[in-house]
Amino acid sequence: MSLDSIKPIETYRDDFTYSNSAAAIARFPFPFPEDNYMYSVNIEPATVGPAGSIFEHWFDVDEHYRSEMAERALVLARDPRRCMVMPHMQEAAWDTLEMLMEHLATDYPALFSLHREGNHWHWQNRVLELDQHFTFGDASTLPCEPLEYITRQAQGDFAVLDQRDGDLYMDAGIVTCPADWSLAFDAGMSFKQWHAPVPMAHQMGVFDRALKYLMNIQVGKPVRRLNWTLTINPRMDTSPETFHEWGHERGQVTADNVGQLVHLRVELQFMPRLPRSNALLFGIRTYLISFDELATQPRWACRLHRVLRDLPPQLIEYKGLSRYHSTIVEWLSQFDPEA
């Protein structure tokens, strides 16, 4: 990854200038290994993937870096509550800063650098033209608190989960590109509480197994999973707080504009253990691809047709697809030779 490979700023709102290059489409994390889908744990060890893939490094940086960081700054300016750190999570915040800086500097040396002499650190971000000397552990030496400082420079959302009393609690995080959930609402909730709206999974025992698995994650052995939904327009911030800005767009889908308007939204959820605090970092890296872009990979379009056609009614409702589900299934059928 070089400076030249990162696009100029594109927009995730208003005129929606966001698009994927052919290279970005080729590395898109298509989330369906089969022709059907059912909510499941689907957690796996986060082993290093092929060079150039989204799994090559712990924290993926791609051509949309400038755009996502500009969008994050815009959201935080409008709503500072999108970043929250409870008082007992200060060590975990510094833990997160250290982990992100170390991996970004090691994995993308053309973009980032980190030099340390004891607690005196020097961080450089060449993409955003930042050059910061600071004292690790002393928030007064940074422009803002440590979690916000580093996550303004990392793609994706981050929840920092405190592990105590046999559970995980969402006690810190930055969430500016959520798929219809709110950090302000979920703050302080336990693992099962913030997953309560998910249909069917509770009856299947999915979250009991997931919680047990996550609480046993060891330092240096992160895990990951893919999650998905659909979004109208390439809009990153689909939070409940901004529903009045985007909710009506679900009624704008027609047979003529499916390819342009409807986007497959895939989250790469990455979960490493933070070594100083023992908190669990829950990274949610979002990738968007329009149906027109997705259709350049005909096997994906065929499989997506079958997945969405046979999706259980409860999941159609939960994922907010009810108003346009039949329209997109019909549009995708053109790519399915058996339709």
Secondary structure as GFF3:
##gff-version 3
##sequence-region A 1 339
A	DSSP	three_ten_helix	3	5	.	.	.	ID=ss1
A	DSSP	alpha_helix	22	26	.	.	.	ID=ss2
A	DSSP	beta_strand	44	45	.	.	.	ID=ss3
A	DSSP	alpha_helix	65	78	.	.	.	ID=ss4
A	DSSP	three_ten_helix	80	82	.	.	.	ID=ss5
A	DSSP	beta_strand	83	85	.	.	.	ID=ss6
A	DSSP	three_ten_helix	87	89	.	.	.	ID=ss7
A	DSSP	alpha_helix	90	107	.	.	.	ID=ss8
A	DSSP	beta_strand	112	117	.	.	.	ID=ss9
A	DSSP	beta_strand	120	125	.	.	.	ID=ss10
A	DSSP	beta_strand	130	135	.	.	.	ID=ss11
A	DSSP	three_ten_helix	139	141	.	.	.	ID=ss12
A	DSSP	alpha_helix	146	151	.	.	.	ID=ss13
A	DSSP	beta_strand	157	164	.	.	.	ID=ss14
A	DSSP	beta_strand	167	174	.	.	.	ID=ss15
A	DSSP	alpha_helix	183	186	.	.	.	ID=ss16
A	DSSP	alpha_helix	191	194	.	.	.	ID=ss17
A	DSSP	alpha_helix	206	215	.	.	.	ID=ss18
A	DSSP	beta_strand	223	232	.	.	.	ID=ss19
A	DSSP	three_ten_helix	240	242	.	.	.	ID=ss20
A	DSSP	alpha_helix	243	246	.	.	.	ID=ss21
A	DSSP	three_ten_helix	247	252	.	.	.	ID=ss22
A	DSSP	alpha_helix	258	261	.	.	.	ID=ss23
A	DSSP	beta_strand	262	271	.	.	.	ID=ss24
A	DSSP	beta_strand	280	290	.	.	.	ID=ss25
A	DSSP	alpha_helix	291	294	.	.	.	ID=ss26
A	DSSP	alpha_helix	298	309	.	.	.	ID=ss27
A	DSSP	alpha_helix	313	318	.	.	.	ID=ss28
A	DSSP	alpha_helix	325	332	.	.	.	ID=ss29
A	DSSP	three_ten_helix	333	335	.	.	.	ID=ss30
###
